Amino acid sequence: MMIPVGGRLAGDGAALPFDGFPRSDVSSPKRAPDSSAVAVSDGLNAGSAFLGSILAGTLLGFLGDLWLNTDPWLVVIGVVVGSINGFVQMRPAMIKPTGKQAYRGR
């Protein structure tokens, strides 16, 4: 079915085809993400994973202390284990390749 879309007609006077879906080529072109925005996003992701690991370890240690009545040892162990886990989760973001490092064959 040929109907005018938004009052526009093709160059030969015929109406543009309309299939009921918005045309993607009419919308504004998408820009590539800014490198600073990507860096901020990566930093926030790594930081929140680190903080979440510490909080989860602390909470599990606290609940374990309440259950076993071993104040404050499981909280301390939970903070240490949560910190180690946070660093392990943050490592891939810290060594993200930028294209400037030498290739080591891995």
Secondary structure, 3 states (H helix, E strand, C coil): CECCECCEECCCCCECECCCCCCHHHCCCCCCCCHHHHHHHHHHHHHHHHHHHHHHHHHHHHHHHHHHCCCCHHHHHHHHHHHHHHHHHHHHHHCCCCCCCCCCCC
